[in-house]
C-alpha cells in the first residue's frame, strides 16, 4: 500500500533504479500508474507492504518500503525485480544495471557505461566537482544524505586521483 514517502522510516529499505535514458514526457503518467498499481498490490507473505516511490529527474525510479515490522521475503523481492524487468521490456530501457554511472552535467543527468566514463575521466571530461549518483544506497536515510554526492566522495573519485 502506498504511503507518503516521508512516512517511511529513515532505516526503511530503499531501491534506486537508474534508467538508461530519460523517460519521455508522454511515458511519465503511464509509468507512474504502473508503479502505483504494482506497489498498491505488492505483498509480503500475504501482508500489504507500506511503501512509497519517487520518480526523480524523469530518470530514476526510487522505491522505499517500511520493513520495520516485517522482514521482506525473497518472494517480495522477486516480485519487485519481476516488475522492474517488465518495465525494462515495455520501455526498452535498462533499470537493473547499478554499475553504470549517472552524473550531473549542468542541470542534466547523464548515464554512461563505466568504460565510457573512465574515458571521460582520462580525457578530462570529468572534474573533481562533478556530482554523481550513488545508486547502491539501500536506506531512506542514505537517499536523503548520500545519493547525490561529489565524485571525490564516491568510489569513482579514486579514478580521478590516479590520473
N, CA and C atoms as an extended XYZ file, in Angstrom:
489
Properties=species:S:1:pos:R:3:atomname:S:1:resname:S:1:resid:I:1 pbc="F F F"
N         0.841       -1.168        0.000 N   UNK     1
C         0.000        0.000        0.000 CA  UNK     1
C         0.898        1.247        0.000 C   UNK     1
N         0.596        2.164       -0.870 N   UNK     2
C         1.411        3.374       -0.968 CA  UNK     2
C         1.093        4.327        0.179 C   UNK     2
N         2.155        4.800        0.805 N   UNK     3
C         2.052        5.817        1.857 CA  UNK     3
C         2.923        7.002        1.434 C   UNK     3
N         2.813        8.096        2.133 N   UNK     4
C         3.647        9.261        1.859 CA  UNK     4
C         5.119        8.873        2.052 C   UNK     4
N         5.978        9.302        1.140 N   UNK     5
C         7.397        8.949        1.206 CA  UNK     5
C         8.001        9.309        2.570 C   UNK     5
N         7.584       10.433        3.133 N   UNK     6
C         8.127       10.885        4.420 CA  UNK     6
C         7.670       10.024        5.592 C   UNK     6
N         6.705        9.138        5.366 N   UNK     7
C         6.228        8.239        6.428 CA  UNK     7
C         7.083        6.963        6.519 C   UNK     7
N         7.928        6.752        5.532 N   UNK     8
C         8.826        5.591        5.583 CA  UNK     8
C         9.973        5.948        6.531 C   UNK     8
N        10.264        5.120        7.528 N   UNK     9
C        11.332        5.458        8.481 CA  UNK     9
C        12.701        5.545        7.799 C   UNK     9
N        13.599        6.289        8.418 N   UNK    10
C        14.913        6.529        7.813 CA  UNK    10
C        15.693        5.234        7.569 C   UNK    10
N        15.409        4.193        8.322 N   UNK    11
C        16.096        2.914        8.132 CA  UNK    11
C        15.350        2.022        7.124 C   UNK    11
N        14.233        2.523        6.578 N   UNK    12
C        13.444        1.755        5.622 CA  UNK    12
C        14.269        1.325        4.412 C   UNK    12
N        13.934        0.181        3.866 N   UNK    13
C        14.636       -0.382        2.702 CA  UNK    13
C        14.349        0.485        1.478 C   UNK    13
N        15.385        0.712        0.684 N   UNK    14
C        15.239        1.567       -0.493 CA  UNK    14
C        15.989        0.975       -1.674 C   UNK    14
N        15.382        1.111       -2.851 N   UNK    15
C        15.996        0.680       -4.097 CA  UNK    15
C        16.028        1.858       -5.052 C   UNK    15
N        17.134        1.991       -5.757 N   UNK    16
C        17.265        3.009       -6.799 CA  UNK    16
C        17.397        2.274       -8.123 C   UNK    16
N        16.525        2.620       -9.052 N   UNK    17
C        16.573        2.034      -10.387 CA  UNK    17
C        16.863        3.144      -11.393 C   UNK    17
N        18.142        3.284      -11.793 N   UNK    18
C        18.501        4.330      -12.758 CA  UNK    18
C        18.176        3.889      -14.181 C   UNK    18
N        17.483        4.727      -14.900 N   UNK    19
C        17.119        4.392      -16.274 CA  UNK    19
C        18.244        4.773      -17.225 C   UNK    19
N        18.418        3.951      -18.237 N   UNK    20
C        19.460        4.202      -19.232 CA  UNK    20
C        19.131        5.419      -20.110 C   UNK    20
N        17.926        5.894      -20.007 N   UNK    21
C        17.551        7.134      -20.688 CA  UNK    21
C        16.470        7.823      -19.876 C   UNK    21
N        16.297        9.098      -20.150 N   UNK    22
C        15.238        9.859      -19.503 CA  UNK    22
C        13.898        9.354      -20.031 C   UNK    22
N        12.900        9.284      -19.159 N   UNK    23
C        11.576        8.903      -19.619 CA  UNK    23
C        10.988       10.052      -20.426 C   UNK    23
N        10.364        9.719      -21.534 N   UNK    24
C         9.743       10.741      -22.378 CA  UNK    24
C         8.510       11.286      -21.671 C   UNK    24
N         8.201       12.567      -21.890 N   UNK    25
C         7.032       13.162      -21.221 CA  UNK    25
C         5.746       12.349      -21.407 C   UNK    25
N         5.559       11.778      -22.579 N   UNK    26
C         4.336       11.010      -22.835 CA  UNK    26
C         4.334        9.656      -22.119 C   UNK    26
N         5.474        9.241      -21.549 N   UNK    27
C         5.547        7.969      -20.822 CA  UNK    27
C         5.318        8.137      -19.324 C   UNK    27
N         5.553        9.325      -18.806 N   UNK    28
C         5.612        9.530      -17.358 CA  UNK    28
C         4.308        9.166      -16.649 C   UNK    28
N         3.165        9.636      -17.137 N   UNK    29
C         1.886        9.351      -16.464 CA  UNK    29
C         1.610        7.848      -16.427 C   UNK    29
N         1.847        7.170      -17.550 N   UNK    30
C         1.625        5.727      -17.616 CA  UNK    30
C         2.603        4.976      -16.703 C   UNK    30
N         3.861        5.431      -16.682 N   UNK    31
C         4.865        4.816      -15.811 CA  UNK    31
C         4.446        4.945      -14.350 C   UNK    31
N         4.057        6.151      -13.944 N   UNK    32
C         3.626        6.362      -12.557 CA  UNK    32
C         2.438        5.469      -12.213 C   UNK    32
N         1.502        5.344      -13.133 N   UNK    33
C         0.327        4.494      -12.891 CA  UNK    33
C         0.745        3.038      -12.727 C   UNK    33
N         1.676        2.579      -13.546 N   UNK    34
C         2.174        1.193      -13.435 CA  UNK    34
C         2.840        0.961      -12.087 C   UNK    34
N         3.680        1.908      -11.679 N   UNK    35
C         4.369        1.779      -10.387 CA  UNK    35
C         3.346        1.770       -9.255 C   UNK    35
N         2.387        2.674       -9.307 N   UNK    36
C         1.368        2.738       -8.250 CA  UNK    36
C         0.535        1.462       -8.205 C   UNK    36
N         0.152        0.940       -9.373 N   UNK    37
C        -0.616       -0.312       -9.403 CA  UNK    37
C         0.177       -1.443       -8.765 C   UNK    37
N         1.471       -1.533       -9.121 N   UNK    38
C         2.301       -2.587       -8.542 CA  UNK    38
C         2.407       -2.421       -7.024 C   UNK    38
N         2.784       -1.224       -6.587 N   UNK    39
C         3.025       -1.007       -5.154 CA  UNK    39
C         1.756       -1.180       -4.314 C   UNK    39
N         0.616       -0.777       -4.847 N   UNK    40
C        -0.637       -0.944       -4.100 CA  UNK    40
C        -1.032       -2.406       -3.949 C   UNK    40
N        -0.462       -3.273       -4.777 N   UNK    41
C        -0.773       -4.705       -4.707 CA  UNK    41
C         0.414       -5.553       -4.244 C   UNK    41
N         1.528       -4.911       -3.920 N   UNK    42
C         2.742       -5.615       -3.509 CA  UNK    42
C         2.537       -6.158       -2.101 C   UNK    42
N         2.808       -7.434       -1.932 N   UNK    43
C         2.618       -8.049       -0.618 CA  UNK    43
C         3.853       -8.822       -0.189 C   UNK    43
N         3.875       -9.070        1.092 N   UNK    44
C         4.928       -9.875        1.712 CA  UNK    44
C         4.224      -10.948        2.537 C   UNK    44
N         4.306      -12.184        2.071 N   UNK    45
C         3.634      -13.295        2.764 CA  UNK    45
C         2.149      -12.968        2.974 C   UNK    45
N         1.510      -12.385        1.944 N   UNK    46
C         0.088      -12.066        2.009 CA  UNK    46
C        -0.242      -10.771        2.725 C   UNK    46
N         0.757      -10.133        3.281 N   UNK    47
C         0.551       -8.894        4.038 CA  UNK    47
C         0.945       -7.701        3.173 C   UNK    47
N         0.110       -6.680        3.167 N   UNK    48
C         0.384       -5.464        2.411 CA  UNK    48
C         1.671       -4.799        2.914 C   UNK    48
N         2.442       -4.238        1.993 N   UNK    49
C         3.701       -3.573        2.350 CA  UNK    49
C         3.493       -2.067        2.284 C   UNK    49
N         3.797       -1.375        3.370 N   UNK    50
C         3.771        0.087        3.331 CA  UNK    50
C         4.983        0.545        2.535 C   UNK    50
N         4.734        1.220        1.438 N   UNK    51
C         5.826        1.596        0.555 CA  UNK    51
C         5.526        2.936       -0.111 C   UNK    51
N         6.537        3.474       -0.746 N   UNK    52
C         6.419        4.768       -1.416 CA  UNK    52
C         7.367        4.769       -2.603 C   UNK    52
N         7.168        5.745       -3.473 N   UNK    53
C         8.075        5.861       -4.616 CA  UNK    53
C         8.226        7.319       -5.013 C   UNK    53
N         9.280        7.560       -5.751 N   UNK    54
C         9.520        8.859       -6.364 CA  UNK    54
C        10.071        8.601       -7.757 C   UNK    54
N         9.698        9.440       -8.674 N   UNK    55
C        10.320        9.454       -9.995 CA  UNK    55
C        11.136       10.742      -10.007 C   UNK    55
N        12.461       10.607      -10.007 N   UNK    56
C        13.344       11.761       -9.846 CA  UNK    56
C        14.073       12.042      -11.161 C   UNK    56
N        14.092       13.308      -11.552 N   UNK    57
C        14.736       13.750      -12.797 CA  UNK    57
C        14.212       12.996      -14.029 C   UNK    57
N        13.009       12.442      -13.935 N   UNK    58
C        12.440       11.633      -15.019 CA  UNK    58
C        13.409       10.541      -15.474 C   UNK    58
N        14.263       10.099      -14.567 N   UNK    59
C        15.269        9.093      -14.906 CA  UNK    59
C        15.431        8.014      -13.839 C   UNK    59
N        15.146        8.324      -12.599 N   UNK    60
C        15.344        7.367      -11.505 CA  UNK    60
C        14.005        6.981      -10.901 C   UNK    60
N        13.781        5.676      -10.767 N   UNK    61
C        12.630        5.192      -10.016 CA  UNK    61
C        13.161        4.804       -8.640 C   UNK    61
N        12.675        5.484       -7.625 N   UNK    62
C        13.095        5.231       -6.238 CA  UNK    62
C        11.922        4.558       -5.538 C   UNK    62
N        12.151        3.400       -4.964 N   UNK    63
C        11.112        2.689       -4.226 CA  UNK    63
C        11.618        2.437       -2.814 C   UNK    63
N        10.763        2.774       -1.846 N   UNK    64
C        11.107        2.578       -0.434 CA  UNK    64
C        10.023        1.746        0.235 C   UNK    64
N        10.429        0.925        1.186 N   UNK    65
C         9.477        0.078        1.916 CA  UNK    65
C         9.759        0.157        3.408 C   UNK    65
N         8.693        0.219        4.180 N   UNK    66
C         8.812        0.197        5.638 CA  UNK    66
C         8.913       -1.262        6.058 C   UNK    66
N        10.127       -1.685        6.345 N   UNK    67
C        10.345       -3.076        6.746 CA  UNK    67
C        10.587       -3.194        8.247 C   UNK    67
N        10.117       -2.186        9.012 N   UNK    68
C        10.376       -2.193       10.451 CA  UNK    68
C         9.572       -3.270       11.180 C   UNK    68
N         8.407       -3.636       10.647 N   UNK    69
C         7.595       -4.642       11.333 CA  UNK    69
C         7.533       -5.962       10.577 C   UNK    69
N         8.094       -5.971        9.370 N   UNK    70
C         8.104       -7.202        8.580 CA  UNK    70
C         9.500       -7.415        8.015 C   UNK    70
N         9.817       -8.638        7.800 N   UNK    71
C        11.064       -8.981        7.133 CA  UNK    71
C        10.692       -9.270        5.692 C   UNK    71
N        11.123       -8.437        4.753 N   UNK    72
C        10.744       -8.646        3.361 CA  UNK    72
C        11.285       -9.993        2.874 C   UNK    72
N        10.383      -10.815        2.401 N   UNK    73
C        10.750      -12.160        1.955 CA  UNK    73
C        11.430      -12.116        0.591 C   UNK    73
N        12.061      -13.220        0.253 N   UNK    74
C        12.667      -13.367       -1.070 CA  UNK    74
C        11.598      -13.242       -2.151 C   UNK    74
N        10.423      -13.754       -1.858 N   UNK    75
C         9.325      -13.694       -2.816 CA  UNK    75
C         8.927      -12.232       -3.092 C   UNK    75
N         8.899      -11.405       -2.063 N   UNK    76
C         8.562       -9.986       -2.237 CA  UNK    76
C         9.634       -9.295       -3.083 C   UNK    76
N        10.896       -9.626       -2.810 N   UNK    77
C        11.992       -9.075       -3.613 CA  UNK    77
C        11.881       -9.538       -5.076 C   UNK    77
N        11.551      -10.808       -5.262 N   UNK    78
C        11.402      -11.355       -6.609 CA  UNK    78
C        10.278      -10.662       -7.369 C   UNK    78
N         9.171      -10.365       -6.671 N   UNK    79
C         8.047       -9.665       -7.314 CA  UNK    79
C         8.501       -8.282       -7.789 C   UNK    79
N         9.267       -7.587       -6.950 N   UNK    80
C         9.758       -6.260       -7.325 CA  UNK    80
C        10.685       -6.370       -8.528 C   UNK    80
N        11.608       -7.310       -8.495 N   UNK    81
C        12.536       -7.498       -9.613 CA  UNK    81
C        11.780       -7.847      -10.892 C   UNK    81
N        10.786       -8.710      -10.783 N   UNK    82
C         9.972       -9.075      -11.943 CA  UNK    82
C         9.261       -7.866      -12.530 C   UNK    82
N         8.737       -7.018      -11.658 N   UNK    83
C         8.062       -5.802      -12.111 CA  UNK    83
C         9.041       -4.875      -12.840 C   UNK    83
N        10.225       -4.705      -12.279 N   UNK    84
C        11.235       -3.837      -12.901 CA  UNK    84
C        11.652       -4.409      -14.259 C   UNK    84
N        11.786       -5.713      -14.353 N   UNK    85
C        12.107       -6.337      -15.639 CA  UNK    85
C        11.001       -6.080      -16.675 C   UNK    85
N         9.757       -6.097      -16.225 N   UNK    86
C         8.636       -5.768      -17.124 CA  UNK    86
C         8.759       -4.336      -17.635 C   UNK    86
N         9.113       -3.408      -16.743 N   UNK    87
C         9.284       -2.013      -17.159 CA  UNK    87
C        10.423       -1.889      -18.172 C   UNK    87
N        11.520       -2.617      -17.922 N   UNK    88
C        12.642       -2.588      -18.863 CA  UNK    88
C        12.183       -3.000      -20.257 C   UNK    88
N        11.419       -4.065      -20.316 N   UNK    89
C        10.945       -4.570      -21.595 CA  UNK    89
C         9.965       -3.597      -22.258 C   UNK    89
N         9.033       -3.109      -21.483 N   UNK    90
C         7.994       -2.225      -22.020 CA  UNK    90
C         8.569       -0.933      -22.591 C   UNK    90
N         9.523       -0.330      -21.857 N   UNK    91
C        10.062        0.973      -22.259 CA  UNK    91
C        11.407        0.866      -22.988 C   UNK    91
N        11.888       -0.365      -23.176 N   UNK    92
C        13.166       -0.602      -23.852 CA  UNK    92
C        14.296        0.212      -23.215 C   UNK    92
N        14.455       -0.012      -21.916 N   UNK    93
C        15.466        0.686      -21.118 CA  UNK    93
C        16.187       -0.324      -20.236 C   UNK    93
N        17.225        0.136      -19.578 N   UNK    94
C        17.928       -0.666      -18.574 CA  UNK    94
C        17.676        0.010      -17.229 C   UNK    94
N        17.226       -0.767      -16.252 N   UNK    95
C        16.979       -0.241      -14.902 CA  UNK    95
C        17.772       -0.976      -13.829 C   UNK    95
N        18.215       -2.185      -14.110 N   UNK    96
C        18.840       -3.005      -13.073 CA  UNK    96
C        20.368       -2.972      -13.075 C   UNK    96
N        20.975       -2.245      -13.977 N   UNK    97
C        22.438       -2.184      -14.023 CA  UNK    97
C        22.925       -1.050      -13.126 C   UNK    97
N        23.430       -1.392      -11.960 N   UNK    98
C        23.835       -0.385      -10.975 CA  UNK    98
C        25.278        0.083      -11.162 C   UNK    98
N        26.045       -0.570      -12.018 N   UNK    99
C        27.450       -0.221      -12.156 CA  UNK    99
C        27.663        0.909      -13.159 C   UNK    99
N        26.696        1.135      -14.032 N   UNK   100
C        26.821        2.268      -14.935 CA  UNK   100
C        26.747        3.557      -14.134 C   UNK   100
N        27.276        4.619      -14.691 N   UNK   101
C        27.447        5.861      -13.936 CA  UNK   101
C        26.403        6.891      -14.346 C   UNK   101
N        25.745        7.446      -13.359 N   UNK   102
C        24.835        8.570      -13.569 CA  UNK   102
C        25.478        9.781      -12.911 C   UNK   102
N        25.517       10.879      -13.632 N   UNK   103
C        26.160       12.077      -13.107 CA  UNK   103
C        25.463       13.308      -13.659 C   UNK   103
N        25.705       14.425      -12.999 N   UNK   104
C        25.119       15.680      -13.453 CA  UNK   104
C        26.098       16.398      -14.366 C   UNK   104
N        25.545       16.910      -15.446 N   UNK   105
C        26.312       17.757      -16.352 CA  UNK   105
C        25.469       19.017      -16.489 C   UNK   105
N        25.828       20.032      -15.701 N   UNK   106
C        24.971       21.207      -15.610 CA  UNK   106
C        23.674       20.794      -14.933 C   UNK   106
N        22.555       21.125      -15.546 N   UNK   107
C        21.260       20.759      -14.958 CA  UNK   107
C        20.760       19.397      -15.446 C   UNK   107
N        21.520       18.756      -16.328 N   UNK   108
C        21.089       17.499      -16.912 CA  UNK   108
C        21.745       16.304      -16.235 C   UNK   108
N        21.023       15.194      -16.205 N   UNK   109
C        21.556       13.944      -15.682 CA  UNK   109
C        21.966       13.086      -16.877 C   UNK   109
N        23.188       12.607      -16.839 N   UNK   110
C        23.734       11.774      -17.908 CA  UNK   110
C        23.925       10.348      -17.396 C   UNK   110
N        23.940        9.407      -18.308 N   UNK   111
C        24.102        7.994      -17.989 CA  UNK   111
C        25.158        7.431      -18.937 C   UNK   111
N        26.230        6.889      -18.381 N   UNK   112
C        27.308        6.312      -19.201 CA  UNK   112
C        27.681        4.953      -18.640 C   UNK   112
N        28.118        4.071      -19.544 N   UNK   113
C        28.644        2.822      -19.000 CA  UNK   113
C        30.021        3.147      -18.416 C   UNK   113
N        30.477        2.303      -17.527 N   UNK   114
C        31.700        2.574      -16.774 CA  UNK   114
C        32.896        2.789      -17.687 C   UNK   114
N        32.975        2.019      -18.758 N   UNK   115
C        34.090        2.138      -19.703 CA  UNK   115
C        34.132        3.545      -20.326 C   UNK   115
N        32.965        4.024      -20.761 N   UNK   116
C        32.882        5.375      -21.344 CA  UNK   116
C        33.237        6.438      -20.314 C   UNK   116
N        32.769        6.234      -19.086 N   UNK   117
C        33.032        7.214      -18.033 CA  UNK   117
C        34.530        7.278      -17.726 C   UNK   117
N        35.197        6.130      -17.721 N   UNK   118
C        36.648        6.106      -17.498 CA  UNK   118
C        37.369        6.881      -18.600 C   UNK   118
N        36.888        6.737      -19.852 N   UNK   119
C        37.477        7.510      -20.953 CA  UNK   119
C        37.278        9.003      -20.733 C   UNK   119
N        36.104        9.376      -20.245 N   UNK   120
C        35.831       10.792      -19.967 CA  UNK   120
C        36.795       11.327      -18.912 C   UNK   120
N        37.053       10.522      -17.892 N   UNK   121
C        37.996       10.935      -16.851 CA  UNK   121
C        39.379       11.129      -17.461 C   UNK   121
N        39.800       10.161      -18.266 N   UNK   122
C        41.117       10.226      -18.912 CA  UNK   122
C        41.247       11.469      -19.794 C   UNK   122
N        40.148       11.834      -20.473 N   UNK   123
C        40.155       12.993      -21.372 CA  UNK   123
C        39.759       14.292      -20.677 C   UNK   123
N        39.772       14.271      -19.350 N   UNK   124
C        39.454       15.427      -18.519 CA  UNK   124
C        38.041       15.971      -18.744 C   UNK   124
N        37.116       15.067      -19.078 N   UNK   125
C        35.719       15.436      -19.248 CA  UNK   125
C        34.942       15.404      -17.945 C   UNK   125
N        35.645       15.044      -16.867 N   UNK   126
C        35.054       14.967      -15.538 CA  UNK   126
C        35.976       15.710      -14.586 C   UNK   126
N        35.397       16.542      -13.744 N   UNK   127
C        36.223       17.301      -12.798 CA  UNK   127
C        35.974       16.808      -11.372 C   UNK   127
N        36.835       17.216      -10.448 N   UNK   128
C        36.620       16.840       -9.041 CA  UNK   128
C        35.341       17.444       -8.446 C   UNK   128
N        34.689       18.325       -9.171 N   UNK   129
C        33.439       18.932       -8.686 CA  UNK   129
C        32.199       18.243       -9.250 C   UNK   129
N        32.386       17.238      -10.090 N   UNK   130
C        31.269       16.531      -10.704 CA  UNK   130
C        30.398       15.866       -9.632 C   UNK   130
N        29.086       15.980       -9.804 N   UNK   131
C        28.134       15.317       -8.908 CA  UNK   131
C        27.731       13.999       -9.548 C   UNK   131
N        27.854       12.910       -8.774 N   UNK   132
C        27.459       11.582       -9.233 CA  UNK   132
C        26.341       11.053       -8.330 C   UNK   132
N        25.675       10.037       -8.800 N   UNK   133
C        24.590        9.419       -8.048 CA  UNK   133
C        25.052        8.071       -7.537 C   UNK   133
N        24.933        7.868       -6.237 N   UNK   134
C        25.298        6.602       -5.603 CA  UNK   134
C        24.063        5.704       -5.608 C   UNK   134
N        23.918        4.910       -6.658 N   UNK   135
C        22.730        4.081       -6.818 CA  UNK   135
C        22.802        2.773       -6.046 C   UNK   135
N        23.837        2.626       -5.222 N   UNK   136
C        23.987        1.419       -4.405 CA  UNK   136
C        23.435        1.604       -2.994 C   UNK   136
N        22.897        2.767       -2.703 N   UNK   137
C        22.347        3.012       -1.364 CA  UNK   137
C        21.171        2.075       -1.107 C   UNK   137
N        20.874        1.823        0.169 N   UNK   138
C        19.825        0.848        0.494 CA  UNK   138
C        18.839        1.314        1.565 C   UNK   138
N        18.951        2.568        2.017 N   UNK   139
C        18.013        3.049        3.033 CA  UNK   139
C        17.533        4.460        2.700 C   UNK   139
N        16.415        4.823        3.285 N   UNK   140
C        15.839        6.155        3.078 CA  UNK   140
C        16.821        7.223        3.558 C   UNK   140
N        17.461        6.984        4.692 N   UNK   141
C        18.421        7.962        5.220 CA  UNK   141
C        19.579        8.173        4.242 C   UNK   141
N        20.094        7.102        3.682 N   UNK   142
C        21.165        7.236        2.694 CA  UNK   142
C        20.681        8.006        1.463 C   UNK   142
N        19.439        7.779        1.073 N   UNK   143
C        18.879        8.501       -0.068 CA  UNK   143
C        18.886       10.002        0.204 C   UNK   143
N        18.497       10.369        1.403 N   UNK   144
C        18.423       11.796        1.746 CA  UNK   144
C        19.803       12.431        1.881 C   UNK   144
N        20.801       11.658        2.321 N   UNK   145
C        22.118       12.240        2.622 CA  UNK   145
C        23.242       11.866        1.676 C   UNK   145
N        23.146       10.703        1.032 N   UNK   146
C        24.306       10.169        0.310 CA  UNK   146
C        24.024        9.726       -1.118 C   UNK   146
N        22.941       10.208       -1.697 N   UNK   147
C        22.625        9.767       -3.058 CA  UNK   147
C        23.297       10.654       -4.101 C   UNK   147
N        23.076       11.944       -4.042 N   UNK   148
C        23.744       12.892       -4.948 CA  UNK   148
C        24.988       13.376       -4.214 C   UNK   148
N        26.143       12.936       -4.685 N   UNK   149
C        27.369       13.260       -3.956 CA  UNK   149
C        28.460       13.745       -4.906 C   UNK   149
N        29.426       14.431       -4.334 N   UNK   150
C        30.592       14.846       -5.089 CA  UNK   150
C        31.380       13.594       -5.467 C   UNK   150
N        31.878       13.584       -6.684 N   UNK   151
C        32.604       12.408       -7.175 CA  UNK   151
C        33.755       12.011       -6.249 C   UNK   151
N        34.378       12.982       -5.606 N   UNK   152
C        35.519       12.692       -4.734 CA  UNK   152
C        35.092       11.940       -3.467 C   UNK   152
N        33.794       11.958       -3.171 N   UNK   153
C        33.272       11.221       -2.018 CA  UNK   153
C        32.708        9.858       -2.422 C   UNK   153
N        32.930        9.476       -3.669 N   UNK   154
C        32.438        8.185       -4.150 CA  UNK   154
C        33.620        7.317       -4.557 C   UNK   154
N        33.326        6.060       -4.852 N   UNK   155
C        34.381        5.152       -5.298 CA  UNK   155
C        34.964        5.604       -6.628 C   UNK   155
N        34.231        6.394       -7.393 N   UNK   156
C        34.728        6.890       -8.687 CA  UNK   156
C        35.829        7.928       -8.504 C   UNK   156
N        35.868        8.558       -7.350 N   UNK   157
C        36.890        9.583       -7.070 CA  UNK   157
C        38.300        9.044       -7.150 C   UNK   157
N        38.465        7.749       -6.853 N   UNK   158
C        39.795        7.143       -6.924 CA  UNK   158
C        40.346        7.200       -8.343 C   UNK   158
N        39.453        7.114       -9.323 N   UNK   159
C        39.902        7.166      -10.721 CA  UNK   159
C        40.436        8.543      -11.070 C   UNK   159
N        39.867        9.570      -10.488 N   UNK   160
C        40.358       10.934      -10.730 CA  UNK   160
C        41.708       11.146      -10.069 C   UNK   160
N        41.900       10.542       -8.905 N   UNK   161
C        43.139       10.703       -8.163 CA  UNK   161
C        44.302        9.982       -8.851 C   UNK   161
N        44.017        8.932       -9.633 N   UNK   162
C        45.074        8.149      -10.293 CA  UNK   162
C        45.697        8.893      -11.456 C   UNK   162
N        44.969        9.832      -12.024 N   UNK   163
C        45.441       10.491      -13.251 CA  UNK   163
C        46.823       11.074      -13.111 C   UNK   163
